[in-house]
Amino acid sequence: MKLLEKIALSVIVLGITLRLFIVPGGIALTVFSLFLTGLLYLIAGFWLLGYMDKKNGVKQNMTGLSIGAGIAFFFGLIAILMKIMFWSGSTIELVTASILLFLLLIAASILFSQSVKRKLYYKLLMIRSSVLLVLVIFLLYTDNNSIYRVFHRNDPVLIQKWEYMNAHPDDNAAAEDFYNYQDTLQ
């Protein structure tokens, strides 16, 4: 794992932790860190996912697979962002990300079993993709109301208005009541 990747993932964990503890700025840090880390994987996945064996001086990298992994990780991180921000289309993004990550995990597993020289590269790729796949599948099967209750547990009125608004999507008065109440909090 490169230092830049460690820093980016640490900032994601910090942002989500701040959001869980309802610290101002936690939402912005979560959004920016997930989006920028996803972009980092998308743009520099070929470099970021490579591994250099310092003892033997052998570079363990497959550019094609690293680019594909970067795309899969991008979809996974953006899907997580969309789900925890309650943006529309998050279910489609989560399904797409889970399929891509599953295919990446299968490919890395097959290549790991057949490889002699790049075992560590495939092992690290399998670890990354399996951790992200577990998070994506967990969020895919988690209800939006449950996530909203966790992030806004200090305001039961807001939670009640959110759940009522989601249960009655055609009721414009419920949506207006929710957004008016939310505006009074700021």
ChimeraX attribute file (.defattr): number of C-alpha atoms within 10 A of each C-alpha:
attribute: neighborCount
match mode: 1-to-1
recipient: residues
	/A:1	12
	/A:2	11
	/A:3	9
	/A:4	12
	/A:5	15
	/A:6	11
	/A:7	12
	/A:8	17
	/A:9	15
	/A:10	13
	/A:11	18
	/A:12	22
	/A:13	16
	/A:14	16
	/A:15	23
	/A:16	22
	/A:17	15
	/A:18	17
	/A:19	20
	/A:20	15
	/A:21	15
	/A:22	16
	/A:23	11
	/A:24	10
	/A:25	11
	/A:26	18
	/A:27	20
	/A:28	12
	/A:29	19
	/A:30	23
	/A:31	19
	/A:32	15
	/A:33	23
	/A:34	26
	/A:35	18
	/A:36	17
	/A:37	22
	/A:38	25
	/A:39	19
	/A:40	19
	/A:41	25
	/A:42	21
	/A:43	15
	/A:44	15
	/A:45	24
	/A:46	19
	/A:47	17
	/A:48	20
	/A:49	24
	/A:50	18
	/A:51	19
	/A:52	14
	/A:53	12
	/A:54	8
	/A:55	6
	/A:56	7
	/A:57	8
	/A:58	12
	/A:59	14
	/A:60	17
	/A:61	19
	/A:62	16
	/A:63	14
	/A:64	11
	/A:65	18
	/A:66	23
	/A:67	20
	/A:68	18
	/A:69	26
	/A:70	24
	/A:71	21
	/A:72	28
	/A:73	28
	/A:74	24
	/A:75	25
	/A:76	29
	/A:77	25
	/A:78	22
	/A:79	28
	/A:80	27
	/A:81	22
	/A:82	20
	/A:83	23
	/A:84	18
	/A:85	16
	/A:86	14
	/A:87	11
	/A:88	10
	/A:89	11
	/A:90	20
	/A:91	17
	/A:92	12
	/A:93	22
	/A:94	28
	/A:95	17
	/A:96	17
	/A:97	26
	/A:98	26
	/A:99	16
	/A:100	21
	/A:101	28
	/A:102	19
	/A:103	15
	/A:104	23
	/A:105	22
	/A:106	14
	/A:107	15
	/A:108	23
	/A:109	17
	/A:110	12
	/A:111	16
	/A:112	19
	/A:113	11
	/A:114	11
	/A:115	13
	/A:116	9
	/A:117	11
	/A:118	18
	/A:119	17
	/A:120	17
	/A:121	23
	/A:122	24
	/A:123	17
	/A:124	16
	/A:125	22
	/A:126	21
	/A:127	13
	/A:128	17
	/A:129	25
	/A:130	17
	/A:131	11
	/A:132	21
	/A:133	24
	/A:134	14
	/A:135	16
	/A:136	25
	/A:137	17
	/A:138	13
	/A:139	19
	/A:140	20
	/A:141	10
	/A:142	12
	/A:143	11
	/A:144	16
	/A:145	15
	/A:146	11
	/A:147	16
	/A:148	17
	/A:149	17
	/A:150	14
	/A:151	18
	/A:152	16
	/A:153	15
	/A:154	12
	/A:155	11
	/A:156	11
	/A:157	13
	/A:158	19
	/A:159	20
	/A:160	14
	/A:161	18
	/A:162	20
	/A:163	18
	/A:164	15
	/A:165	20
	/A:166	15
	/A:167	11
	/A:168	12
	/A:169	11
	/A:170	10
	/A:171	12
	/A:172	11
	/A:173	12
	/A:174	19
	/A:175	18
	/A:176	12
	/A:177	14
	/A:178	20
	/A:179	16
	/A:180	11
	/A:181	14
	/A:182	13
	/A:183	9
	/A:184	7
	/A:185	9
	/A:186	5
